[in-house]
Amino acid sequence: MSASATPPPRGLPPLHPDALAHGARVAAHLAECVQAAGGWLPFDAYMREALYAPGLGYYAAGSAKLDAGDVRAPAGDFTTAPELTPLFGHTLARQIAEVLDRSGANRVLEFGAGSGALARSVLDALRAEGRSIRYDILEVSADLRARQQTALAAHGDAVQWLDALPSGFQGCVIANEVLDAMPARRAGWNGEGAVLEYGVVLGAAAAADAPAFAWDARPADATLREALAERMPALPGYVTEINLQAEAWVRDLGTWLTRGAAILIDYGFPRHEFYHPQRAEGTLMCHLRHHAHPDPFVAPGLQDITAHVDFTAMADAALAGGLDVLGYTSQARFLGNAGLLTLLSQADATDVRAHAARLAPVQRLLSEAEMGELFKVLAVGRDIDPPLLGFLRGDRRGAL
């Protein structure tokens, strides 16, 4: 299939010259990767380099990624729930406490801790209960790790940064918006019902000093063919993502999570919704200075690249790894079950302006039109009997 390029999205913000210079270095690196691969680079390899190439990738270089929660003048490229309000972390801490009690442990392990806002709010809530815990963080971004160390300095030695997975772990694992940033393969069906894999080539407008990129499809290998065929019927022209790396990550939890639970929070759908016929262009989404768009070739290294999560695949991977699926529901239902509104009601409401400022982000977390329904929570674990607090009502495991 011939290469295809799309015009860049409209309305993207102007970038600082230093950012543009960095983006040019990342683009040059990606062009070298394409050439080294013989002129066609699988999309998951492109995504991995654009996000994680040492010293260059979006998560490996020193650019601002997360805003500070001020909607009046947001910085960074996107806002996550912990940046909106500490009540998100305080509520999650209630579920964490239950897991720790049931597993007889005092350890929490967070993957991809971002700005450190979630860790700080969880630790504050657990300490307020008189709990003494160890909070481990595994972070691939040196830039974010430095920010976390500053944000969490008040908690001293209770917080430790790991450089590798533990060989064995008992306690509670947290991954908030981690799975969506794992490099995904891009696949689809042609008019004859054959499975194609979409990769990246140098575009017709590419130049040595300004490489451009375009999509190009090739017949998929057996692994990808089988993975797509078992998830959906052949739909000519349909394009989607399959995140085999994220599935492997969840499956591998079973090799080191000896007792406890992992709470996975992300945007996505169960399989029958993920591969819906109307979602024919996939779920690929990029974030640049709070502008969301679907073009991964714009500003490489300067924007986040994500794909929604197939939660059925994640649940199947957990089962394949010897873990139990303990619960699955929407973020709104999870936070409601875990007591978010109770915590909100305990705040002083006499200052109307301050209370309104507390209420606005809570509405965003819970609203079906914003984060409440798009974001889901999946809990998997070992030697922990359901139901868990966050899934007491509205558990959707039957929909996976």
SVG drawing of the C-alpha trace seen along z (x, -y; Angstrom):
<svg xmlns="http://www.w3.org/2000/svg" viewBox="-24 -33 44 52">
<polyline fill="none" stroke="black" stroke-width="0.4" points="0.0,0.0 1.3,-3.4 2.3,-5.9 -0.2,-8.4 0.2,-11.7 -2.5,-13.9 -2.4,-17.7 -1.4,-18.8 -4.3,-19.6 -5.4,-23.2 -5.4,-25.4 -2.2,-24.0 -0.4,-26.6 2.9,-28.2 6.0,-26.7 9.0,-28.3 12.1,-28.3 14.0,-26.1 11.1,-23.6 11.2,-23.6 14.9,-23.0 14.4,-20.0 11.6,-18.8 13.9,-19.0 16.5,-16.8 13.8,-14.2 12.5,-14.2 16.1,-13.6 16.5,-10.7 13.2,-9.2 14.2,-9.6 17.4,-7.6 15.3,-4.9 13.1,-4.7 16.1,-4.4 17.8,-1.8 14.7,0.3 14.9,0.4 12.6,-2.5 9.5,-1.2 9.3,-1.4 6.4,0.3 4.3,-2.3 5.0,-0.9 8.7,-1.4 8.1,-5.0 5.9,-5.7 8.6,-4.2 11.3,-6.4 9.1,-9.6 8.2,-9.1 11.2,-7.4 14.4,-7.8 17.1,-8.7 17.6,-12.4 15.1,-13.1 11.8,-11.4 8.8,-13.2 9.1,-11.4 12.9,-11.3 13.7,-15.0 13.2,-18.0 9.9,-19.5 6.9,-20.4 4.3,-17.7 1.8,-18.2 0.1,-21.4 -0.2,-22.6 -4.0,-22.3 -4.7,-26.0 -7.3,-26.0 -6.9,-29.8 -3.4,-29.5 -2.6,-25.8 1.0,-24.9 2.2,-21.6 0.3,-19.5 -2.4,-17.7 -4.0,-17.5 -4.4,-14.3 -6.9,-13.7 -4.3,-14.1 -3.5,-17.5 -7.1,-18.6 -7.7,-18.0 -6.0,-16.2 -9.4,-14.6 -8.7,-12.2 -5.7,-10.8 -7.4,-11.0 -10.2,-8.9 -7.9,-6.4 -6.0,-6.1 -9.2,-4.6 -9.0,-1.8 -5.3,-1.4 -5.8,-1.1 -8.2,1.7 -5.8,3.6 -3.0,3.1 -5.1,4.4 -6.2,7.5 -2.7,8.3 -1.1,7.7 1.4,5.3 2.5,1.7 4.0,1.1 2.6,-0.9 4.3,-0.9 3.3,-3.5 4.3,-3.3 4.7,-6.6 4.1,-9.0 4.0,-12.1 4.4,-15.3 4.2,-13.4 0.7,-14.9 -0.9,-11.5 1.8,-10.1 1.7,-13.2 -2.1,-13.2 -2.2,-9.4 0.7,-9.7 -1.0,-12.6 -4.2,-10.7 -2.6,-7.5 -0.5,-9.4 -3.5,-11.2 -4.9,-7.7 -1.7,-7.0 -0.3,-4.5 3.4,-4.1 4.0,-2.9 6.8,-2.6 5.9,-4.3 8.0,-3.1 8.0,-4.8 9.2,-3.4 9.6,-6.3 11.2,-6.2 11.5,-9.9 14.5,-11.5 12.8,-14.9 9.7,-13.8 11.7,-11.8 13.4,-15.1 10.0,-16.8 8.7,-14.0 11.7,-14.2 11.0,-17.9 7.3,-17.4 7.7,-14.5 10.7,-15.8 8.5,-16.3 7.8,-12.5 11.5,-11.7 12.6,-8.1 9.1,-6.9 9.4,-7.4 11.9,-5.4 12.6,-5.4 13.3,-2.0 15.3,-1.4 13.8,2.0 10.8,4.1 10.9,5.9 11.5,9.6 8.5,10.0 6.0,7.5 3.2,7.6 0.9,4.6 -0.8,2.3 0.3,1.3 -1.0,-1.9 -0.8,-2.8 -2.7,-6.0 -2.7,-6.8 0.3,-4.4 -1.2,-1.8 -2.3,-4.4 1.3,-5.6 2.8,-2.2 3.7,-1.8 0.9,-0.2 0.8,1.5 -1.6,0.1 -3.5,2.5 -6.5,2.8 -8.3,4.6 -8.0,4.0 -10.8,4.5 -10.0,8.1 -10.2,8.9 -6.5,9.2 -4.9,7.8 -2.5,4.9 0.1,3.4 0.6,-0.4 4.1,-1.7 6.0,-4.9 7.9,-6.0 9.6,-9.2 7.1,-11.4 7.4,-12.9 8.1,-16.3 10.9,-15.0 14.2,-16.8 17.5,-16.1 17.0,-19.1 13.3,-18.7 12.1,-15.1 8.4,-14.4 6.6,-11.2 3.7,-9.3 1.7,-6.1 2.3,-3.0 0.6,0.4 2.1,3.8 0.7,7.3 0.7,8.0 2.7,10.8 1.0,13.9 1.0,12.5 -0.8,9.3 -3.2,11.2 -4.2,13.6 -4.6,10.9 -6.9,8.7 -8.9,11.6 -9.8,12.8 -11.0,9.4 -13.2,8.3 -14.7,9.3 -13.1,8.2 -14.2,4.7 -12.7,3.3 -11.0,-0.1 -11.1,0.3 -7.9,-0.9 -7.3,-0.4 -4.6,0.2 -3.5,3.3 -1.3,2.8 0.6,6.1 3.2,4.4 0.6,3.3 -0.9,6.7 2.6,8.2 3.1,5.7 -0.2,6.7 0.5,10.4 4.0,10.0 2.5,8.6 1.7,12.1 5.4,13.0 6.2,10.5 2.9,9.5 2.9,12.2 -0.1,10.9 -2.1,7.7 -3.8,5.8 -2.9,3.5 -5.3,0.6 -5.1,-0.4 -6.8,-3.7 -7.0,-4.9 -9.3,-5.9 -10.6,-3.1 -13.4,-0.6 -14.3,3.1 -13.5,4.9 -17.0,4.7 -16.9,0.9 -13.2,0.6 -13.6,2.3 -17.0,0.9 -17.7,0.5 -18.1,-3.3 -14.7,-3.6 -13.1,-2.9 -10.2,-5.3 -8.8,-3.9 -8.2,-5.7 -4.8,-7.3 -4.7,-10.7 -1.9,-13.2 -1.7,-16.1 0.2,-19.3 -0.2,-22.4 -3.7,-21.2 -4.7,-20.6 -5.9,-17.1 -5.5,-15.8 -4.8,-12.4 -1.6,-13.2 1.5,-11.5 3.8,-13.1 3.3,-16.6 6.0,-18.0 7.7,-14.7 9.2,-14.6 7.1,-17.7 3.7,-16.0 2.3,-13.0 1.1,-10.1 -1.5,-7.7 -4.0,-5.0 -7.1,-4.1 -7.0,-0.9 -8.8,2.3 -9.7,3.4 -10.9,6.8 -7.4,7.5 -5.9,6.3 -8.2,8.5 -7.4,11.5 -3.7,10.7 -4.1,10.7 -5.8,14.0 -3.1,15.4 -0.5,14.3 -2.2,16.1 -4.0,13.1 -7.7,12.6 -9.8,9.8 -11.2,8.1 -13.2,5.3 -13.9,3.1 -16.0,0.0 -16.1,-3.6 -14.0,-6.2 -17.1,-8.0 -18.5,-4.9 -15.2,-3.9 -14.7,-7.3 -18.3,-7.4 -18.0,-3.9 -14.6,-4.8 -16.1,-7.9 -15.2,-11.0 -18.4,-12.8 -18.1,-12.0 -14.6,-13.6 -16.0,-16.6 -18.8,-17.1 -16.2,-17.2 -14.6,-20.3 -15.6,-23.7 -18.4,-25.1 -18.8,-28.5 -16.3,-30.1 -18.5,-29.9 -15.7,-30.8 -13.3,-28.3 -16.0,-25.6 -16.8,-26.3 -13.1,-25.9 -13.1,-22.5 -16.4,-21.4 -15.4,-22.2 -12.7,-19.6 -14.8,-17.0 -17.5,-17.5 -15.0,-17.0 -13.8,-13.8 -17.4,-12.5 -19.1,-13.9 -20.0,-11.4 -19.4,-14.2 -15.8,-14.5 -13.6,-12.0 -16.3,-10.1 -17.3,-7.6 -14.4,-7.6 -11.9,-6.7 -12.2,-3.2 -10.7,-1.4 -9.5,2.2 -8.3,4.0 -6.4,7.3 -4.5,9.2 -3.7,12.3 -4.9,13.7 -7.4,10.8 -11.1,11.7 -13.6,9.3 -15.5,7.2 -13.2,4.3 -14.5,0.9 -14.4,-0.9 -16.4,1.8 -19.2,2.4 -21.8,1.0 -21.7,0.9 -19.0,3.6 -18.8,4.2 -16.7,7.3 -19.5,9.0 -19.1,6.5 -15.4,7.4"/>
</svg>
